[in-house]
Amino acid sequence: MYCSPCPIAASAFVEWLWIQPGWKAGTFTAPTTIDRRLSGVVVTGRTEYKLALDRTVAARARRVLKAKVRELQKSDEVRGRGPAPALLVAHLRAGLAAAPDTRLSIRDRAIVLLQFAIMGREHEVAHLRLRDITETEHGLQVDVRVSKVSPREVKVPFGSRPSTCPVRAWRAWTEAAGLDDPDGYAFRALHPRWHTVTNRGLSPEAIGAVATRLGEKAELAVRHTGHSARRGAAEESRRAGNDRKVIAKQGGWVPNSGVMEGYFEDADGWEENAMIGVL
């Protein structure tokens, strides 16, 4: 099924989102949130409703959004929380150490470590099925079928520390949850009272809330959000000396991604700084 008015409808969707209330009273929806929701609509149309959407279906809508952002920059209006703070390895270790030994924490540990390892977006992790994660002698092979940019296969090796190893965390969750249906969601909702495992998958928002919850348990000074693991993993990989192309492939960024480079620019500047030895 092909729908020619889709570009017009996508632009109208952006216009509608632009005037919707934001997360904080008195504010409006952030441009990044609008872009993410636009991507979600396109992905859902293709995967859930099998719509044969043109590859450029969202291009016109994004031009509308960029024009609005340029106008926004000329005013004092503030939208959204700003860039997500990076979830670094030190934050991960503190959050995981503070988590109690419960089924919920076992699930959350697997979610945040796998998201970190594949540098995943929230919706990518939310859509994973059991069949998409395969164990090998070297670690995990993760087939990211639903993605904002394009599907990708990501190899996840064993971690150097058992406490932050995504492979061990995944094994612990599948055992605790008794997962055996290959078509079932990899990460499931738990019963709110009994914490038994349901068949329902988690929303991207629920995936994103995991990093926030772990940070709160560890009483971290930084409030991490759903995008923090993706950003932090890229920064940590860069610090470890990995090539930009390798990082981009792992996280599904396009080559020479301006977004990814922006992460690095924000993190750099302390080791090589114009004021070192001056003041």
Disulfide bonds with the S-S distance in Angstrom:
none
